[in-house]
Amino acid sequence: MHPWSAIGLWTVFVALCLFLGGAAGTNGISDDESGVRESGRAGKIVHSGHFTEKPEENVLITAGDGGKLDQREARAAAGELTRRLKALPEVESVGKPVPSPGGQALLVPATMRGDTENADTRVQPLLDVSAAVERAHDGLRIDEVGTGSTAKGLTETLGKDFEKAELISLPLTLLILLVVFGAIIAAGVPVALALSCVGAAIGLSTLASHVLPETSAVSNVILLMGMAVGVDYSLFYLKRDREERRRGKSHADAIEIAAATSGHTVVVSGTTVIVSMAGLYLAREATFASLATGSIIVVAVAVLASLTVLPALLAKLGRWVDRPRVPLLWRLTMRGGESRVWPALLRPALSKPALTLVVSGAALVLLALPAMDMKLKQPGSDDLSRDIPVVRAMDRLTHAFPSKGTVHQVAVRAPAGEAGEVRAALKSLLARTADNELFAHDETPAIKQSSDGRVHTVDVGTPFSSNSEGAKRSLDVLRTWVPQETARVPDAEAAVGGKVAQSVDFTGHLVERMPWVVGFVLLLTFVAMILTFRSLAVALSAILLNLLSAAAAFGVLVSVFQHTWAEKLLDFHSSGAVVSWLPLFLFVVLFGLSMDYHVFVVSRIREAAIGGASTRDSVREGITRSAGVVTSAAVVMVGVFSIFGTLSMVEFKQLGVGLAAAILLDAVVIRIFVLPALMTALGKWNWWPGGLPTPRHAHGGRAPAAPPAGPETRLPEQEPEYAGFAPQQAYGSVAWQHQAYGQPYGQPAPDGHQQQPPYQGQAHNPYAQDAPWDPSRSPEQNPAPYGNQGAAPHGAYGNQGQAHGAYGYQGGAHQAYGLQGQNYQQPTHRSQPQDPSGRPHPREQPRHQPYPGGLHYRRPPSEQADGQASPLPRREPTRPEDYPH
């Protein structure tokens, strides 16, 4: 391993991605070319006409109190507006004032110079003129709505929302990780790694946009996915590294074990997330293809970082990864012994798996039932918060001039020689709309013609809002009339587009493509799980459980946003529908992230099963050991996603609530009740048909060979006077196994002692700690070999430095050989053999030196010769009898 090389190469990689992405620029998706079905064809026809689009602004004059407009005062204000706007260099032309049909408003149209892309950056002088004229005319309200002013007003409000979300999300993530790790550096590593992945992915996605055009939402999705998987993968590594070090492994060994276990889990999890996101390509829609590309890139970068720079960082940080420590939080995170919470929560699933499975599954099905009534709509101006000033101005404009609101765009392409026939057909169409109440009549629509005469367009307004049933009926009527009117034009191609058409077509397209996307994700996930676990049961249960949690999340989404009871709570106006693009996107994201957790948890369960544990014990051990990581990652993501629920745009509210609800349900209901109950009920069928591999020790090495033949050596619990006590944690607790005499992993025992097999799995080597013994310090002040992590007062052969758990755990007064919580003196063992060297067995040695709290502690040789002995050599095994019993 060359840590500095890995760190340096990663830094260069991130910097290079950002530089190349900035140099190449972004190739964005054109609105005219990104549609589907008929509205998509209409966009392509308009795009082929190469019309020059100019930014249009509408200055609306109404009465300040909303009542009757003073026409004389209004015309005076309109004249002043016209003069002052014409004097601006940003303005190309100003039209004549147009009165509304009812006389309640006056409209001054203006056309800006330049293109529409950056009109919001040049519109401020026009807004200043409108505000100045309003101040000069008491009793009038002057609003400006248009290409630049609307974009500027929405950007300012929504930009503040995203800034607030970013300012809250990063500190919140750091705070949660600080509680998880209890150390500042350990909390900062996941965030720093995730941010570097986001930066590299944004640069790479910019380069990819020249192959697949990019939507503006890609950077937000990359940030969302990058922080989620980046923090998750780092948590997997850091938690496993710390777990192994607490078992007594050296720092290098702990990193290697973490790489072999958590590293493999990261690869499998990342593959499943990528597979899920790749399903979006089957939607055959430019926006989803762009989102899929950005998500796949950031997940792949996060996996790469977890396999390269993260282990390198941990190797160079060493024990500094646990510095600086936050005293209270550090003690909480380093408490020894098995947690009481998770075994208590798992008790129903393990004791009555069938009943727990039925009850928890039924609860999720009940949550999912509202999803059966899901309605889909594209978001529009109706879904924007009315607290935004420009949105209220838009309402007043469309009320006075309906044709400025919801508009259908009719596009016709025909040979240039047929231009006259096309214009005649469009005029006939407009005549049919003139006396129909489904269409607006406040102004006469203008027919536009391309410079080459091949393309003609006309905008037909409707008095209904874009998401209303009236707007949809007007679209249906128009799509019936247009083919009838253009049928007599030779070689004519006609289509109806616009916001209403795009919403209807997009929703219908997604409903049509969703089965293909879902089927693709399920099939490839099934194959990935089969290849990973070689188990049909694990693969099928993974798909079933993740479908169940996703369906429950959809049910929550429908219950909240298709009804009005949560409007005040979340500050939104219900449109009676879910944003049409959300279910498909939410499904692939949730499926990917849920599989992330599932792979991690099932891997720990399988690891315990390979070690020889029963199904029930494997489930208990796997979920208990992974619960901290899964819960920590879930808390981070729920906290970040919940922030999205506070944003102004309803689609982000729905995205945040949907993701937060799904992650919460998955981490709590699925992982604590449904999964353990299902795996306990299945028993040995969990691993059918591949079965479990040959038991391996220490994550990759084969189990140690049986000890050589020799005199019988019995554990204390095998003595007659101990019959009836629980299986002894004689040389370590279940969670903190300890190999009292002999090296771990089958290495030779020191000084000729008989090799003892490790007790219940993970070995602990008390004789080869990293730090030397310092005779000038008391035992509890020495980080090794007499205490765990230097925690006071003493953790010799016990757990986490609590009072003392000699040969046991949980400290307490003294649990000598499993007698719980009593000051129990070691009895004289009968017929204990001597080792081959002739020395008495370590357990026959008398106890020495009483230690506070009921602990009997034997001083090492380095302290017995008048306190003048030299410290123990680094990592050099010493005799077992030199250590406390």
Disulfide bonds with the S-S distance in Angstrom:
none
